Amino acid sequence: MDTYKQEQALFAENAELLKALAHPVRLCIVKGLIEKGCCNVSTMQECLDLPQSTISQHLGKLKAANIVTAERQGLEVIYRVHNEKVKQIIEILF
């Protein structure tokens, strides 16, 4: 139990990361972004067959958890996974 006291911040950080991933749509988004490298919401919408607003809400949670980044390119916003720990987790899961 001494480990928990010593590394409490790390446990909390990892728990938040897992909470952000703990939804089927978010897992699918992250897995797809890892496979494609990057993507916009319109492409995700075609793959997931969900409303753009739903996908945007999930992307907002992933951005807040520092799992994905967003980069504006003209009129599009391109998303990509930048968290290496998340890439490892997805590789293990799938």
DSSP file (Angstrom, degrees, kcal/mol; ACC not computed):
  #  RESIDUE AA STRUCTURE BP1 BP2  ACC     N-H-->O    O-->H-N    N-H-->O    O-->H-N    TCO  KAPPA ALPHA  PHI   PSI    X-CA   Y-CA   Z-CA
    1    1 A M     >        0   0    0      0, 0.0     4,-1.3     0, 0.0     3,-0.4   0.000 360.0 360.0 360.0 -17.5    0.0    0.0    0.0
    2    2 A D  H  >  +     0   0    0      1,-0.2     4,-2.2     2,-0.2     5,-0.2   0.840 360.0  64.1 -61.9 -30.6    3.0    2.3    0.3
    3    3 A T  H  > S+     0   0    0      1,-0.2     4,-2.4     2,-0.2    -1,-0.2   0.905  98.7  52.9 -60.0 -42.0    3.1    2.4   -3.5
    4    4 A Y  H  4 S+     0   0    0     -3,-0.4     4,-0.3     1,-0.2    -1,-0.2   0.924 109.7  47.6 -60.8 -45.2   -0.3    4.1   -3.6
    5    5 A K  H >< S+     0   0    0     -4,-1.3     3,-0.6     1,-0.2    -1,-0.2   0.896 115.3  45.9 -63.3 -39.6    0.7    6.9   -1.3
    6    6 A Q  H 3< S+     0   0    0     -4,-2.2    -1,-0.2     1,-0.2    -2,-0.2   0.841 125.5  29.6 -72.6 -33.7    3.9    7.5   -3.1
    7    7 A E  T 3X S+     0   0    0     -4,-2.4     4,-2.1    -5,-0.2     3,-0.3  -0.050  75.9 129.3-119.0  31.3    2.4    7.4   -6.6
    8    8 A Q  H <> S+     0   0    0     -3,-0.6     4,-2.4    -4,-0.3     5,-0.2   0.863  74.1  53.4 -57.1 -40.6   -1.1    8.7   -5.9
    9    9 A A  H  > S+     0   0    0      1,-0.2     4,-2.5     2,-0.2    -1,-0.2   0.894 108.6  49.7 -63.6 -39.7   -0.9   11.4   -8.6
   10   10 A L  H  > S+     0   0    0     -3,-0.3     4,-2.5     2,-0.2    -2,-0.2   0.908 110.6  49.5 -66.2 -41.9    0.0    8.8  -11.2
   11   11 A F  H  X S+     0   0    0     -4,-2.1     4,-2.2     2,-0.2    -2,-0.2   0.913 112.4  48.4 -62.1 -42.2   -2.9    6.5  -10.2
   12   12 A A  H  X S+     0   0    0     -4,-2.4     4,-2.1     2,-0.2    -2,-0.2   0.909 111.5  49.9 -64.8 -42.7   -5.3    9.5  -10.4
   13   13 A E  H  X S+     0   0    0     -4,-2.5     4,-1.9     1,-0.2    -2,-0.2   0.922 112.7  46.2 -62.2 -45.4   -3.9   10.5  -13.8
   14   14 A N  H  X S+     0   0    0     -4,-2.5     4,-2.4     1,-0.2    -1,-0.2   0.865 109.8  54.4 -67.2 -35.9   -4.3    7.0  -15.2
   15   15 A A  H  X S+     0   0    0     -4,-2.2     4,-2.2     2,-0.2    -1,-0.2   0.905 108.7  48.8 -64.0 -41.3   -7.8    6.6  -13.7
   16   16 A E  H  X S+     0   0    0     -4,-2.1     4,-2.1     2,-0.2    -2,-0.2   0.892 110.3  51.6 -65.0 -39.5   -8.9    9.8  -15.6
   17   17 A L  H  X S+     0   0    0     -4,-1.9     4,-1.4     1,-0.2    -2,-0.2   0.927 111.2  46.7 -62.0 -45.9   -7.3    8.5  -18.8
   18   18 A L  H  X S+     0   0    0     -4,-2.4     4,-1.1     1,-0.2    -2,-0.2   0.864 109.5  54.6 -66.6 -36.0   -9.2    5.2  -18.5
   19   19 A K  H  < S+     0   0    0     -4,-2.2     3,-0.4     1,-0.2    -1,-0.2   0.910 106.8  51.4 -62.1 -41.7  -12.5    7.0  -17.6
   20   20 A A  H  < S+     0   0    0     -4,-2.1    -1,-0.2     1,-0.2    -2,-0.2   0.843 114.5  42.9 -65.4 -32.4  -12.1    9.1  -20.8
   21   21 A L  H  < S+     0   0    0     -4,-1.4     2,-2.5     1,-0.2     6,-0.2   0.621  87.0  99.8 -85.0 -13.9  -11.6    5.9  -22.9
   22   22 A A     <  +     0   0    0     -4,-1.1    -1,-0.2    -3,-0.4     3,-0.1  -0.228  63.4  83.6 -79.2  53.3  -14.4    4.0  -21.1
   23   23 A H  S  > S-     0   0    0     -2,-2.5     4,-2.7     1,-0.1     5,-0.2  -0.962  76.8-130.7-149.3 135.6  -17.1    4.5  -23.7
   24   24 A P  H  > S+     0   0    0      0, 0.0     4,-2.1     0, 0.0     5,-0.1   0.869 108.0  48.7 -57.0 -39.4  -17.6    2.4  -26.9
   25   25 A V  H  > S+     0   0    0      2,-0.2     4,-2.6     1,-0.2     5,-0.2   0.924 112.4  47.7 -68.2 -42.8  -17.8    5.4  -29.2
   26   26 A R  H  > S+     0   0    0      2,-0.2     4,-2.6     1,-0.2     5,-0.2   0.898 111.2  51.2 -66.0 -38.5  -14.7    7.0  -27.7
   27   27 A L  H  X S+     0   0    0     -4,-2.7     4,-2.7    -6,-0.2    -1,-0.2   0.919 111.6  48.3 -60.8 -42.4  -12.8    3.7  -28.0
   28   28 A C  H  X S+     0   0    0     -4,-2.1     4,-2.6    -5,-0.2    -2,-0.2   0.913 111.4  49.5 -65.1 -42.9  -13.9    3.5  -31.7
   29   29 A I  H  X S+     0   0    0     -4,-2.6     4,-2.6     2,-0.2    -2,-0.2   0.947 114.1  45.0 -60.4 -49.2  -12.9    7.1  -32.4
   30   30 A V  H  X S+     0   0    0     -4,-2.6     4,-2.3     2,-0.2    -2,-0.2   0.922 113.5  49.3 -63.8 -44.9   -9.5    6.6  -30.8
   31   31 A K  H  X S+     0   0    0     -4,-2.7     4,-2.2    -5,-0.2    -1,-0.2   0.924 112.8  48.4 -60.2 -44.3   -8.9    3.3  -32.5
   32   32 A G  H  X S+     0   0    0     -4,-2.6     4,-2.6     1,-0.2     5,-0.3   0.896 110.7  50.3 -63.2 -41.5   -9.9    4.8  -35.9
   33   33 A L  H  X S+     0   0    0     -4,-2.6     4,-2.3     2,-0.2    -1,-0.2   0.884 110.2  50.3 -65.5 -37.8   -7.6    7.8  -35.4
   34   34 A I  H  < S+     0   0    0     -4,-2.3    -2,-0.2    -5,-0.2    -1,-0.2   0.921 113.6  45.7 -65.2 -42.5   -4.7    5.6  -34.5
   35   35 A E  H  < S+     0   0    0     -4,-2.2    -2,-0.2    -5,-0.2    -1,-0.2   0.893 122.8  34.6 -68.1 -39.7   -5.3    3.5  -37.6
   36   36 A K  H  < S-     0   0    0     -4,-2.6     2,-0.6    -5,-0.2    -2,-0.2   0.681  97.1-134.0 -90.3 -19.0   -5.8    6.4  -40.0
   37   37 A G  S  < S+     0   0    0     -4,-2.3    44,-0.3    -5,-0.3     2,-0.3  -0.281  78.1   3.8  93.1 -49.1   -3.3    8.8  -38.4
   38   38 A C        +     0   0    0     -2,-0.6     2,-0.3    42,-0.1    42,-0.2  -0.976  66.1 174.8-162.2 164.1   -5.7   11.7  -38.5
   39   39 A C  E     -A   79   0A   0     40,-1.8    40,-3.4    -2,-0.3     2,-0.2  -0.987  23.8-123.0-167.3 156.9   -9.3   12.5  -39.5
   40   40 A N  E  >  -A   78   0A   0     -2,-0.3     4,-1.9    38,-0.2     3,-0.2  -0.645  37.2-104.5-105.0 171.4  -12.0   15.1  -39.5
   41   41 A V  H  > S+     0   0    0     36,-0.5     4,-2.7     1,-0.2     5,-0.2   0.864 117.1  58.5 -64.8 -36.9  -15.5   14.9  -37.9
   42   42 A S  H  > S+     0   0    0      1,-0.2     4,-1.8     2,-0.2    -1,-0.2   0.908 107.5  46.4 -60.6 -42.6  -17.2   14.3  -41.3
   43   43 A T  H  > S+     0   0    0      2,-0.2     4,-1.9     1,-0.2    -1,-0.2   0.905 112.8  49.9 -66.1 -41.2  -15.2   11.2  -42.0
   44   44 A M  H  X S+     0   0    0     -4,-1.9     4,-3.0     1,-0.2     5,-0.3   0.894 107.2  55.6 -62.9 -38.7  -15.8    9.9  -38.5
   45   45 A Q  H  X>S+     0   0    0     -4,-2.7     4,-2.0     1,-0.2     5,-0.6   0.898 106.9  49.5 -62.0 -41.3  -19.5   10.5  -38.9
   46   46 A E  H  <5S+     0   0    0     -4,-1.8    -1,-0.2     2,-0.2    -2,-0.2   0.904 115.7  43.2 -63.4 -42.0  -19.5    8.4  -42.1
   47   47 A C  H  <5S+     0   0    0     -4,-1.9    -2,-0.2     1,-0.2    -1,-0.2   0.893 122.3  36.6 -71.9 -40.9  -17.7    5.5  -40.3
   48   48 A L  H  <5S-     0   0    0     -4,-3.0    -2,-0.2    -5,-0.2    -1,-0.2   0.680  92.3-139.6 -89.2 -18.7  -19.7    5.7  -37.1
   49   49 A D  T  <5 +     0   0    0     -4,-2.0    -3,-0.1    -5,-0.3    -4,-0.1   0.919  59.7 127.0  56.1  46.0  -23.1    6.5  -38.5
   50   50 A L      < -     0   0    0     -5,-0.6    -1,-0.2    -6,-0.2    -2,-0.1  -0.902  69.0 -86.9-126.6 156.6  -23.7    8.9  -35.6
   51   51 A P     >  -     0   0    0      0, 0.0     4,-1.9     0, 0.0     3,-0.4  -0.297  35.7-120.6 -61.4 148.5  -24.8   12.6  -35.6
   52   52 A Q  H  > S+     0   0    0      1,-0.2     4,-2.7     2,-0.2     5,-0.2   0.860 112.7  58.0 -58.8 -36.5  -22.0   15.1  -35.9
   53   53 A S  H  > S+     0   0    0      1,-0.2     4,-2.0     2,-0.2    -1,-0.2   0.888 105.1  50.2 -63.5 -38.0  -23.0   16.6  -32.5
   54   54 A T  H  > S+     0   0    0     -3,-0.4     4,-1.9     2,-0.2    -1,-0.2   0.931 112.2  46.6 -64.8 -45.8  -22.6   13.3  -30.8
   55   55 A I  H  X S+     0   0    0     -4,-1.9     4,-2.6     1,-0.2    -2,-0.2   0.903 110.7  53.2 -63.3 -41.4  -19.1   12.8  -32.2
   56   56 A S  H  X S+     0   0    0     -4,-2.7     4,-2.1     1,-0.2    -1,-0.2   0.877 106.5  52.6 -63.1 -37.9  -18.1   16.3  -31.3
   57   57 A Q  H  X S+     0   0    0     -4,-2.0     4,-1.6     2,-0.2    -1,-0.2   0.924 111.5  46.1 -62.6 -44.1  -19.2   15.8  -27.7
   58   58 A H  H  X S+     0   0    0     -4,-1.9     4,-2.2     1,-0.2    -2,-0.2   0.899 111.1  52.1 -66.2 -40.0  -17.0   12.7  -27.5
   59   59 A L  H  X S+     0   0    0     -4,-2.6     4,-2.6     1,-0.2    -1,-0.2   0.872 105.3  56.7 -63.5 -35.7  -14.1   14.4  -29.1
   60   60 A G  H  X S+     0   0    0     -4,-2.1     4,-2.4     2,-0.2    -1,-0.2   0.899 107.8  47.0 -61.1 -41.1  -14.5   17.2  -26.6
   61   61 A K  H  X S+     0   0    0     -4,-1.6     4,-1.5     2,-0.2    -2,-0.2   0.890 112.3  49.8 -67.7 -39.0  -14.1   14.7  -23.8
   62   62 A L  H  <>S+     0   0    0     -4,-2.2     5,-2.8     2,-0.2     6,-1.0   0.877 112.0  48.2 -67.6 -36.9  -11.1   13.2  -25.5
   63   63 A K  H ><5S+     0   0    0     -4,-2.6     3,-1.9     1,-0.2    -2,-0.2   0.919 108.9  53.3 -66.9 -43.4   -9.5   16.6  -26.0
   64   64 A A  H 3<5S+     0   0    0     -4,-2.4    -1,-0.2     1,-0.3    -2,-0.2   0.821 108.6  50.5 -61.6 -30.7  -10.1   17.5  -22.3
   65   65 A A  T 3<5S-     0   0    0     -4,-1.5    -1,-0.3    -5,-0.1    -2,-0.2   0.351 115.3-118.2 -87.7   5.7   -8.3   14.3  -21.3
   66   66 A N  T < 5S+     0   0    0     -3,-1.9    -3,-0.2     2,-0.2    -2,-0.1   0.844  81.8 120.1  58.8  36.5   -5.4   15.2  -23.5
   67   67 A I  S   <S+     0   0    0     -5,-2.8    15,-1.8     1,-0.2    16,-1.0   0.822  73.3  26.9 -94.0 -40.9   -5.9   12.1  -25.6
   68   68 A V  E     -B   81   0A   0     -6,-1.0     2,-0.3    13,-0.2    13,-0.2  -0.854  67.0-149.7-120.1 157.1   -6.5   13.8  -29.0
   69   69 A T  E     -B   80   0A   0     11,-2.6    11,-1.7    -2,-0.3     2,-0.4  -0.880  10.1-143.9-118.9 157.5   -5.4   17.1  -30.4
   70   70 A A  E     -B   79   0A   0     -2,-0.3     2,-0.4     9,-0.2     9,-0.2  -0.976  13.2-174.1-124.5 136.0   -7.2   19.3  -33.0
   71   71 A E  E     -B   78   0A   0      7,-2.4     7,-3.1    -2,-0.4     2,-0.4  -0.990  21.4-132.9-132.5 124.8   -5.6   21.3  -35.7
   72   72 A R  E     +B   77   0A   0     -2,-0.4     2,-0.4     5,-0.2     5,-0.2  -0.622  22.4 180.0 -78.8 129.4   -7.5   23.7  -38.0
   73   73 A Q  E >   -B   76   0A   0      3,-3.1     3,-1.7    -2,-0.4     2,-0.4  -0.856  64.8 -58.5-128.5  94.9   -6.7   23.3  -41.7
   74   74 A G  T 3  S-     0   0    0     -2,-0.4    -2,-0.0     1,-0.3     0, 0.0  -0.577 121.0 -15.8  68.4-122.3   -8.8   25.8  -43.6
   75   75 A L  T 3  S+     0   0    0     -2,-0.4    -1,-0.3    -3,-0.1     2,-0.2   0.580 125.4  82.4 -88.9 -11.4  -12.4   25.0  -42.8
   76   76 A E  E <   - B   0  73A   0     -3,-1.7    -3,-3.1   -36,-0.0     2,-0.5  -0.607  65.9-145.4 -95.8 153.0  -11.7   21.6  -41.4
   77   77 A V  E     - B   0  72A   0     -5,-0.2   -36,-0.5    -2,-0.2     2,-0.5  -0.985  18.5-154.8-114.0 122.7  -10.5   20.5  -38.0
   78   78 A I  E     -AB  40  71A   0     -7,-3.1    -7,-2.4    -2,-0.5     2,-0.3  -0.844   6.8-157.8-102.7 129.5   -8.2   17.5  -38.1
   79   79 A Y  E     +AB  39  70A   0    -40,-3.4   -40,-1.8    -2,-0.5     2,-0.3  -0.806  14.9 169.8-107.5 146.8   -8.0   15.3  -35.0
   80   80 A R  E     - B   0  69A   0    -11,-1.7   -11,-2.6    -2,-0.3     2,-0.5  -0.989  36.8-110.8-150.6 153.7   -5.2   12.9  -34.1
   81   81 A V  E     + B   0  68A   0    -44,-0.3   -13,-0.2    -2,-0.3   -14,-0.1  -0.732  35.0 168.9 -83.7 127.4   -4.1   10.9  -31.1
   82   82 A H        +     0   0    0    -15,-1.8     2,-0.8    -2,-0.5   -14,-0.2   0.416  45.4  98.6-118.5  -0.9   -1.0   12.3  -29.5
   83   83 A N     >  -     0   0    0    -16,-1.0     4,-1.8     1,-0.2     3,-0.2  -0.798  52.9-164.4 -95.0 112.3   -0.9   10.3  -26.3
   84   84 A E  H  > S+     0   0    0     -2,-0.8     4,-2.0     1,-0.2    -1,-0.2   0.845  88.8  58.2 -65.2 -34.8    1.5    7.4  -26.5
   85   85 A K  H  > S+     0   0    0      1,-0.2     4,-2.1     2,-0.2    -1,-0.2   0.899 106.0  50.1 -61.6 -40.1    0.1    5.7  -23.4
   86   86 A V  H  > S+     0   0    0     -3,-0.2     4,-2.7     2,-0.2     5,-0.2   0.899 106.7  54.6 -65.5 -41.2   -3.3    5.6  -25.1
   87   87 A K  H  X S+     0   0    0     -4,-1.8     4,-2.1     1,-0.2    -1,-0.2   0.903 109.3  48.2 -59.4 -40.4   -1.8    4.1  -28.3
   88   88 A Q  H  X S+     0   0    0     -4,-2.0     4,-2.1     2,-0.2    -1,-0.2   0.904 110.8  50.6 -66.4 -41.2   -0.3    1.3  -26.1
   89   89 A I  H  X S+     0   0    0     -4,-2.1     4,-2.4     1,-0.2    -2,-0.2   0.930 111.5  47.3 -62.2 -45.8   -3.6    0.7  -24.4
   90   90 A I  H  X S+     0   0    0     -4,-2.7     4,-2.5     1,-0.2    -1,-0.2   0.884 109.8  54.0 -64.4 -39.2   -5.5    0.5  -27.6
   91   91 A E  H  < S+     0   0    0     -4,-2.1    -1,-0.2    -5,-0.2    -2,-0.2   0.907 111.2  45.7 -61.5 -41.4   -2.9   -1.9  -29.1
   92   92 A I  H  < S+     0   0    0     -4,-2.1    -2,-0.2     2,-0.2    -1,-0.2   0.914 114.6  47.7 -67.9 -42.7   -3.3   -4.2  -26.1
   93   93 A L  H  <        0   0    0     -4,-2.4    -2,-0.2     1,-0.2    -1,-0.2   0.866 360.0 360.0 -66.9 -37.2   -7.1   -4.0  -26.2
   94   94 A F     <        0   0    0     -4,-2.5    -1,-0.2    -5,-0.2    -2,-0.2   0.409 360.0 360.0-116.3 360.0   -7.4   -4.7  -30.0
